[in-house]
Amino acid sequence: MLNNKLQIIAEVGVNHNGSIKIAKKLVKVAKNSGATFVKFQMFNTANHILKNTKLASYQMKNLSSKISQYEMAKKYEFSKKDFLIINNYCKKNKIFFLASVFDVKSFKNYLTFKNNFIKIPSGEITNFELLNEISKHKLKVFLSTGMSNLLEIKQAISLLKSKKKIKDITVLQCTTEYPSNHNNANLNVLKTFQQKLKCSFGYSDHTLGYETSMLAVALGAKVLEKHITLNKNMKGPDHLASCNPIEFKNYVKAIKRSLSILGSNEKKTLSEEKKTLLLVRKSIVAKKKILKNEIFSKYNLTVKRPGDGLSSSNFLKLIGKKSKFNFEKDEKIKI
């Protein structure tokens, strides 16, 4: 975890291509890069997709358009036993296992891993059968909002909280486009989430590069999500829009820089500034020779660097008062 204010989800999704070996390598990538969670997709294809469902346009970019969504998903479906292996591997590597669930059966399998967090993917935000089951359990929820509007988000939150079991919900701004055009990031909606929803918020980033996530942090995002892959040229629906291991490590570094740049909410003099403060601030000095008992005025006083004498902030207070000493021109005033 980067700190107690920001969490990063390394989204594997189905970029394991149905291989436990690749899945484990991606867990390592997430861990070594400094992510908080490594996330997979849990689904039972038969309970999730009808057999004649066509591929989405982004899925066709790196797959044969001749297969259906059902056939595609079947290739990437892991069993409960597979996920148990991955969950245990995450524990061994001290990174949190997280999953998006797409159907009730998969959700119930996920519960057996006794994890405190769960992800609801964008496509399931109106799946009230699933949301109703999730609402019955004490979980922290990440809710993606791609393809949705504010009313649908509010309805999903209302249902999730209906059983008073959900600990908290983090709503993630998301654009369901892979990769997403920067012009479609719509990060200002994070301000709307802050104003209209009684939830923490974050950003699921499908754009290329790091800029949008860095801006999301500046807008107050508490959670960031980014896809990872071993190789962007691998066959599969999400590889092209994902970070390879080097890119993801640099992504996390960029987020850390964002946090460092944002700093603290408290405005105070920094230790680095104190070295310069006395040299660039000003002291009150005699503008010309001043005699004892002479009245201080704007004609015989001025301010000049350095600031190691009487602070220039006292200038107006001195006007009209009598001098207790004689001063030569440019001599620092003392009282």
Secondary structure as the mmCIF struct_conf table of DSSP 4:
data_model
#
loop_
_struct_conf.conf_type_id
_struct_conf.id
_struct_conf.beg_label_comp_id
_struct_conf.beg_label_asym_id
_struct_conf.beg_label_seq_id
_struct_conf.end_label_comp_id
_struct_conf.end_label_asym_id
_struct_conf.end_label_seq_id
STRN STRN1 ASN A 3 ASN A 3
TURN_TY1_P TURN_TY1_P1 ASN A 4 LYS A 5
STRN STRN2 LEU A 6 LEU A 6
STRN STRN3 GLN A 7 GLY A 13
TURN_TY1_P TURN_TY1_P2 VAL A 14 GLY A 18
HELX_RH_AL_P HELX_RH_AL_P1 ILE A 20 SER A 33
TURN_TY1_P TURN_TY1_P3 GLY A 34 GLY A 34
BEND BEND1 THR A 36 THR A 36
STRN STRN4 PHE A 37 MET A 42
HELX_RH_AL_P HELX_RH_AL_P2 THR A 45 HIS A 48
TURN_TY1_P TURN_TY1_P4 LYS A 51 ASN A 52
HELX_LH_PP_P HELX_LH_PP_P1 THR A 53 ALA A 56
HELX_RH_AL_P HELX_RH_AL_P3 SER A 57 MET A 60
TURN_TY1_P TURN_TY1_P5 LYS A 61 ASN A 62
BEND BEND2 LEU A 63 LEU A 63
TURN_TY1_P TURN_TY1_P6 SER A 65 LYS A 66
BEND BEND3 ILE A 67 ILE A 67
HELX_RH_AL_P HELX_RH_AL_P4 GLN A 69 TYR A 76
HELX_LH_PP_P HELX_LH_PP_P2 GLU A 77 SER A 79
HELX_RH_AL_P HELX_RH_AL_P5 LYS A 80 LYS A 92
TURN_TY1_P TURN_TY1_P7 ASN A 93 LYS A 94
STRN STRN5 PHE A 96 VAL A 101
BEND BEND4 ASP A 103 ASP A 103
HELX_RH_AL_P HELX_RH_AL_P6 VAL A 104 LEU A 111
TURN_TY1_P TURN_TY1_P8 THR A 112 PHE A 113
BEND BEND5 ASN A 116 ASN A 116
STRN STRN6 PHE A 117 ILE A 120
HELX_RH_3T_P HELX_RH_3T_P1 SER A 122 GLU A 124
TURN_TY1_P TURN_TY1_P9 ILE A 125 THR A 126
HELX_RH_AL_P HELX_RH_AL_P7 PHE A 128 ILE A 134
TURN_TY1_P TURN_TY1_P10 SER A 135 LYS A 136
BEND BEND6 HIS A 137 HIS A 137
STRN STRN7 LYS A 140 SER A 144
TURN_TY1_P TURN_TY1_P11 GLY A 146 MET A 147
HELX_RH_AL_P HELX_RH_AL_P8 LEU A 150 LEU A 160
TURN_TY1_P TURN_TY1_P12 LYS A 161 LYS A 163
BEND BEND7 LYS A 164 LYS A 164
STRN STRN8 ASP A 168 CYS A 174
BEND BEND8 TYR A 178 PRO A 179
HELX_LH_PP_P HELX_LH_PP_P3 SER A 180 ASN A 181
HELX_RH_3T_P HELX_RH_3T_P2 HIS A 182 ASN A 184
TURN_TY1_P TURN_TY1_P13 LEU A 187 ASN A 188
HELX_RH_AL_P HELX_RH_AL_P9 VAL A 189 LYS A 196
BEND BEND9 LYS A 198 CYS A 199
STRN STRN9 SER A 200 ASP A 205
BEND BEND10 THR A 207 TYR A 210
HELX_RH_AL_P HELX_RH_AL_P10 GLU A 211 ALA A 218
TURN_TY1_P TURN_TY1_P14 LEU A 219 GLY A 220
BEND BEND11 LYS A 222 LYS A 222
STRN STRN10 VAL A 223 HIS A 227
STRN STRN11 ILE A 228 ILE A 228
BEND BEND12 LEU A 230 LEU A 230
TURN_TY1_P TURN_TY1_P15 LYS A 232 ASN A 233
BEND BEND13 MET A 234 ASP A 238
HELX_RH_3T_P HELX_RH_3T_P3 HIS A 239 ALA A 241
BEND BEND14 SER A 242 SER A 242
STRN STRN12 CYS A 243 CYS A 243
HELX_RH_AL_P HELX_RH_AL_P11 PRO A 245 LEU A 262
BEND BEND15 ASN A 265 ASN A 265
HELX_RH_AL_P HELX_RH_AL_P12 SER A 271 VAL A 280
BEND BEND16 ARG A 281 ARG A 281
STRN STRN13 SER A 283 ALA A 286
BEND BEND17 LYS A 287 LYS A 288
STRN STRN14 ILE A 290 ILE A 290
TURN_TY1_P TURN_TY1_P16 LYS A 292 ASN A 293
HELX_LH_PP_P HELX_LH_PP_P4 GLU A 294 GLU A 294
STRN STRN15 ILE A 295 ILE A 295
HELX_LH_PP_P HELX_LH_PP_P5 PHE A 296 PHE A 296
TURN_TY1_P TURN_TY1_P17 LYS A 298 ASN A 300
STRN STRN16 LEU A 301 LYS A 304
BEND BEND18 ARG A 305 ARG A 305
BEND BEND19 ASP A 308 LEU A 310
STRN STRN17 SER A 311 SER A 311
HELX_RH_3T_P HELX_RH_3T_P4 SER A 312 ASN A 314
HELX_RH_AL_P HELX_RH_AL_P13 PHE A 315 LEU A 318
TURN_TY1_P TURN_TY1_P18 ILE A 319 GLY A 320
HELX_LH_PP_P HELX_LH_PP_P6 LYS A 321 LYS A 321
STRN STRN18 LYS A 322 LYS A 322
HELX_LH_PP_P HELX_LH_PP_P7 SER A 323 SER A 323
BEND BEND20 LYS A 324 PHE A 325
STRN STRN19 PHE A 327 PHE A 327
TURN_TY1_P TURN_TY1_P19 LYS A 329 ASP A 330
HELX_LH_PP_P HELX_LH_PP_P8 GLU A 331 GLU A 331
STRN STRN20 LYS A 332 LYS A 332
HELX_LH_PP_P HELX_LH_PP_P9 ILE A 333 ILE A 333
#
